[in-house]
């Protein structure tokens, strides 16, 4: 067996599904072997970085490990943005590549660079597979690190070994078989300390995060909140988790609604369950500055003290919540807590809205129309830019819907490929990617990849003919924003030229019919929404203009048509 065939076998076993990539000299032989392997499916991107983004999107959407392969040198260099984003997002991801040394000469001399230092700069781990006698073990260790430490790992084979023969029988043991079952419920002393804090709190709030979503802990957290009189909120990544609950106050942090902000300021105790309570979730510590904080997280220790220091309890979100509820049920009665008449009055107060935009589609009304139209279980992927406040604050997810974003590195231009990966991972769901027009242009070539493979993805382009955030900041600083603006291309024609289809949206209410067309198309479909270029999002109005919070509290059962 050749080295390339052995590596392909290991990748197929570990991936257990699709592998994303772009072929080049360094991975050509492995790619060829994978294409004849019935255990996997090769999804070919049009840019190396897009391949890593697809694997990242796939991993986040499915909870499984992402696997990608790109060529060495310039191919790997193209992945910098995607690697940092995956690292900041704690994505379990393995990237297979090769490596030229300067001593290899020829093309290798041109394409060689210090890939290990590059990986370090991208905040990912780099492992060189240069010991044939330990090839299987070294690959297993790389996947083990990615799975258990929730991070991207690059596996690289030096060029002289690409076409070598293995002089012995190949046998591979997958990394998952070495992962022990962890102790996921904390000790009794830690649970009692946390229970005591909840027992004495008069205005408690529970914030659920990605860990609570992956643990399927909604029902148990709602029971805990009912017993303690807690309000329910989420991190941005868990948006929509408590939709429909009467005491759901939505997203906590920079994108909090007006009622959420008012109630959080009154909280005296905040418990994060599967949520890091990071700088953005607690708005730098100012959102609930009067409250004590505590966290339940599966990690042994928090990554940092952070803006909201407090009690830290290691444990699985669901199992720890159940254990906590058992203790509270034995020692105390249910409390009204924060579920008072005064709270209900704040929750029911309408939030004043500025008049509708007159220089383009109103993005708020567009999101409301979209809320009424999305099919059940739709997964929504949002890119970054000025526009992304609109879906966060005004889009109610459908029943069974899920939300994820690409903003871990603060970069634009990532959602197209990320969304394609998510669509591959969950073909039973409708996949909607919401992206800005400037960001869309940075990844538009991947429509061709989706069209070739008939991957159904809907792209809603929030088109304000420019880089909206930069335009506004230039204007606020009394500078000319001309170079952040342009005449919009015909995105529908571009989509058709790349093998997809699309429609130009005339009215906000037309999005329902556009969605039907997109779903019937069974491929990449672009909805070009020419939104107002002047309307300022709720979050930026607060941050940069000092205006009152105007984000409404989403009530999906009211927003969506019944029957």
N, C-alpha and C positions, 0 to 999 in steps of 0.2 A: 504493500500500500504506500502511496506517495504521501508526503507531509501535507500537501494541499487537501487530499481526500480525507485524511485523519482530522484535520482542522474543520473541514466542512461537516463531517459527522458530528463532531463536538458541538458546533454551532447549531445544527439542526436539532440535536437532542435538547440543548439548553433553551433554545427559542421556543420550541413546542408550537410553532406557528410561523407567521410571516417574518422575513428578514428584509430590512430596508437598506438600500445602498446605491452606489454608483461605481461601475467597473473601471479599473485601470490596471496598469502593469502589476502592482503589488498584490491585488486580490483577484486577478483574472482566473488563475487556476482554481482557487477556492470557489469563486462564483460559478464556474463551469460545473464543478461537482455538485454544488447546491441546486443548480437548475434541473438536475436529473434526480433529485431526491424528493420522493413523494411526501416526506414529512414536513416540508416547509414550502413557502411561497415567496419568491423573490419579487420585491416591489422596487422598481428602478426609478430613482429620482433624476432630475435634470441638473441638480447642483449638489455637490458633496454635503454642504451644510444642510440642505433640505432633507437629505437622507437621515441625518442625525435628528433633525427636528421631527421627522415622521416617526422615528423610533421613540422619541420623547413623548409625542402626542399619543402614540399607541400605548405606551407604558402607563401614562397618567389616566387614560380613559379606561383601561382594563384592569389595572392593578398588577399586571404581569411584567416581567422583565422585558426591556426593549433591546433589540439586537440590530446593529447596523454594521456595514462594511464599506470602507472607502479606500482609495489608493493613498500611497504615502506622499510625503513632501507637500506639493501644492494642494493635493486633494485634502489632506488632513488640515492644512492651513486654512482652507475654505470653511472649516467647521468651527472656527473659534467662537463665534457668537452663540452657535447652537450648544457647544460644550459648556460654556459658562452658564447659559440659561438652564440647562439640564442639571448642572451641579447645584446652582442656587435653588432649584426646585426639588432637590433631593430625589432625583429620578434614578431608579436602578436600571443601569444602561451599560451595555458592553459594545465597544466599537473595535472591530477587527481591521487591521491594516498591516502594512509591511514597512520596511525601513531600508533605505540606501545608506551606505557609508561613503565618505569621500574617497576611500581607497578603492571602491568599486569602479570608479572611472566612468567615462562616457556619459550616458543619460543620468546615471546615478550621481555623478558629480554635480550636474545641473540641479537635480531635484533633492539633493541631500540637505538636511538642516537638523539642528538639535531638537528632535521631536520630544525628548524627555523634558527639556526645559520649556518647550512650547506647552506641553500638557500641564506642567506645573503652573504656568501663567494662566491657563484656562481653568485652574482649580479642579483638575481631574487627575486620577491616578494613571500612571504609565507603567506597563509591565512588558518587558522584552522576553519573547519566547525563543531563546537561543540555545536551549539544552534539549536535544532530541530525546535523551534518555528520561527526561522529566516532562515531556511535552503535555501529556494528558493531565498530570498533576498540576502543572502551571496554569493550564486553561481552567481547570476546575477551581483553583484558588482565585483566579481573576473573577469568575462568575460568583463565587462565594462572597468575595468582598463587595461586589456590586449589589448583590441581593441583601446581605445582612447590614451593610453600612449605608444603603440607600444612596448610591453615588455612581457616576459614570466611571468606567474603567476602560482604558485603551490597551488592547493586546496587539503586540507588534512582532512580526517575524522578520529577521534580517534577510536581505536579498539572496545570499548564497544558499539559503535553505528552502527557497520557494519550490524548487522542483526536485528536491532530494527524495530518496526512497527511505522508508522506515525499515530497519533491518530486523524488526520483530513484529509479533502480532499486536494489533491495536485493540485496546479495550478501554472504554471511557465510562467513568462513573460521574453522573451529573451532580452539580453542586447542591441541588435541593435535597439530595439524600443525606447530606452531612449537616443540615441545619437542625439543631435540636429544638424541641418545644420549649419555649420560654415560660418562665414563671410570670403570669400576666395579671395576677391579683396582688395588690400590696399587702403588707402585714397589718395586723389588727390595730396596732398603735397609730400608724399613719392614717388608717381609715377613721378611727375615732377622733383624731385631731381635726380632720376635715369635716366630719359629721358635726362636731361641736361648733365649728365656725358657721356652718349652714344653719344650725339650730338657733343660734343667737342673732343671726343677720335679720334685719327688718326689711331691707330692700335688696334682695339678692338677684343677680342675673347670671344665667348660664350661657356661655358662648361655646358653641360646637364648631369644631374645625374639620379638616380633611380626615383626621384619624377617626372621628366619630362617624363620618360618612362611610369610610372603608370598613368599619366595624359593624355597620348596620345598627347603630345604637339609638336611633330616633325614639322608638317606643319607650325604652328604658329611661332615656334622658327626660322625656316628657313626664313620666311617672315621678321621677325625682323632683322635677320642677313643680309639679302639682303638690307634692308632699311638703315642699319647703316654701311655697309661694313665690317661686322664682319666675322672672321673665325669661324668654328664650331669644337668643340672638345667634348669629353665625359669623365666622370669618368670611372673607370674600370667596375663598375656595369652596366653602360649604353653602354658598348662596342658594336659597330656596329649600334648604333642608327641613325647615319647620313650616313650610307653606301650608296655610289653611288653619293653623292653630290660632286660637283667639288671642293668645299672649305672645305670639311671635312678633318681635320688633325688628326683624330683618338684619341686614349686614351691620356689623360693628366696625367703626373706624372712620377712615377718610370718607367713605361712601355711605355713612349713616344717613338715614332720613332725618327730617326735622324732629318728629316725635321721638325717634331713637336717641338723638343727641340730648334732648331735654330729659328723658328718663335716665339715661346713663349718668348724667351729671348728679342724679339723686342716689345712685346705687351706693350701698355701703359694703357689699361683698360681691366679687365677680369670680366665677369659677370657669376656667377654660377646660373643656373636655376634648382631647385630641386636637387642641388648638394651641399654637405657640404664644399667643398674646403678644405678637411682635409689635414693632414700632407702628406699623400701619393699622393693625387691628385695634390698638388702644390709642391711636392718634398721638403718638409720642408721649403717652402717659397723661394727656390732658382730658381725654374723653370721660374717664371715670376716676378723676384725681382724688376723690374723697373716699374711694373704696379700697378695702383690703383685697388682695388677689390670691388665687391658688390655681394650680394647674394639675391635670391628670394627663400624662403622656407616656407612651410606650418606651421612650428613650431612657436610658439609665440616669442621665443628667441633662439639664437644659444646655443648649449650645452657648448661651450667655445669660448674664443676670437680667439684662433687658430693661425696658422702661417701666415694667410692672413687676418688681420683685415680690416674692411671696412664697407660700408653701408649695413645694413641688412633690408630687406623688407619682411614682412610676407604676404604670399598669395599663392594661388594655382598656380602651374607652368603654366598651360595653360591659365587660366583666367587672370592672371597678365600679361602674355606676350601679350595677345590680347589687354588689356587695355593700356599697354605701347606703343604698335604699333599704336593705335588710336591717342594717344597724339603726337607721333612723326610724324605721317602722316599729322597732322594739323599744326605743327609748323616748319617743315623742309623738305628739299628735300633729296632724296637718295644720299648717299655718296659712293665714291669708297673705302675709308677707307683702310683696310688691303688687299683689293682684287686688288692688283697692279700687274704689269708685273714682278716686282722683286719677289713678293710672288709666282707667278705661276712658275717662274724659279726654286725656291727652291723646290716646290712641285713636279716638273717633273724631278728633278735630281735623278738618280739612286743611291742607297746606296751600297757602296762596301761590298761584302760578302766574308767571309773566304772560303777556299776550302771545298768541301763536305767531310764529315766524311768517314773514311776508316775502322773504327773498330766497325761498326754497322750501323744500319739505321740512316740516317741523319734526325734529328727531324724537321728541317726546311722544307726539301723536303716532309717529311711525312705530315706536316701541309698544305703545298701547295696542295698536292694530295687530302687531306681531304677537303680542301676548294672547290675543283672542284666536289666533290662527295656527299656532304651532301644534303639530301632532303630539300625541302622548309619547313620553320617553325620549323626546328630542334632546340631543346633547349639543350644547352651545359652546363654541370656542371663540373667545374674544382676543383680538390683538390689542396693541397699545397705541395710545395717542390721545388727543383731546376728545375724540369721539367716544372712547370706551366708557366714559361716565354715563352716557345715555343708556346702554343696555344694563349696566350695573344698577342704576337708580330707577329705571322706568320699564324694564322688561321683566314680566312675571313668567317664570318657567312653567311649562305644562306639568301635569301629573306624571311623576316618574322621570322628570327632566333632570339633566345634570349640567353643571357649568364648570368650565376651566379656562384659564387665561395663559398668556405667554410673557408676562411682565416681570418675571423673577430677576432679570438683568436690566430691566427698564428699557428694553430695546423695542423698536418697531420692526415691522417687516417679517415677522416669524409665523403668523397665524395660518397662512395658506398651507404650508407643508405640515405644520403641527396638526391642523384639522384633517388633512388627508390621512395621516397616521391614525388619528382617532376614529375616522370612518372605517378604515381597514380593521381596526380592533373591535368595533361594534357595528357590524353590518346590519343588525336588526333594528338599530336606531336611525332616525333621521339625524343627519349631521348638518348643523348650521354654523358657518364661520362668519363672524361679524368683524370686518376689517376696514380701516381707513383707506382712502384712495392712494395716498402716498405709500403706505405700507403695502398695499396690494400690488403696486408696481414692482416692489422689491422681490416678490415671490411669484409673480404671475406666470413664469415659465413652468411652474409645477402643475398648472392646469393641463398642460400637454401630457404629463405623466398620468394624471388622473383619467384623462380621456382615453389614452392608450389602454389602460387597464380597466376601464369602465367602472371606476370608483365613484359612487354617487355622493357628491358633496355640494351643498348650497353655499354660495358666497354672497353675503349681503355687504355691498360696498357703500360705506357711509362717505359719500363723495362731496367734499366741500372745495374741490379744486385747489388743494394745497396741503401743506403741513399745518393743520389747524392750530396746534399748540404754539408753534413758532410764529405763525401769523399774529396771534393774539398777544404773545409776549413782546414781539417787536412793536406792535401798536401801543401797548401799555407803557413801553419804555420810550415812546415817541421816536421810533425808528421806522424806516420804510420797509414793509414786509414783502416787497415785490419779488424777491428771489425765493420766497417760500410759497409762491402762488403760481398757478399755471392754467392754461386752457385744458379742460379735461379731455382725455382721449375717449374714444368710443369703446368702452369696455365690453359691450355686447359683441361688437364685431371682432374684437381681439379674442374673446372667448370662443367664438365660432371658428376663427382662424386656427385656434389651437385644438379644435376638436370638441369643444363644449357648446353650450348655448347660453342664452340669457335674455333679459328683458330690461328696458328702461322704465322705471317706475314713474307714473304720472301723478298719482295721488297716494297719500299714506294708506288709505283703505284698500288700494289695489294689491297690497302685499299678500293678501289671502289667496287671490287668484294666481299671483306669481309663484307662491309656494306650491300650489297644486301642479303648475306646469313643471316646476323644478323637480318635484318628486316623481312625476311621470317620465321625466327625461332619462333617469338612470345613469347619470354621468355628472361632470362638473357643470354647474349652472350658476350664472352670475346675475344678481339683481342689483342694478345700478340705481342707487337712491341719491339724487342730487339734493342734499340737505342744505339748510341755511348755513352760509359761511360766517354769519355774524352772531348767532345765538351762542351764549357762553354757558358751559355746563355748570351744574349745581356745585360740584366740588371746586372748580376753578373760580367760580364767583366768590366762594368763601375764602379760598386761599390767597387769591391775588387781588380781589377787589374789596374784600372785607364786608361782603353782603351777608344778609341773613340766610340761613340754610333754607333752600326751597325744594329739597328732594322729598317727594311724598313717600309715605309708608305703603309699600306694595301690599295689596290685598287680592291675591290671585283668584279666589273664588268669586269675588265681585267683578274682577276685570274680565273674566272669561265667560263667554256665552254659555248658558245652561241649556241642557236638552239638545 
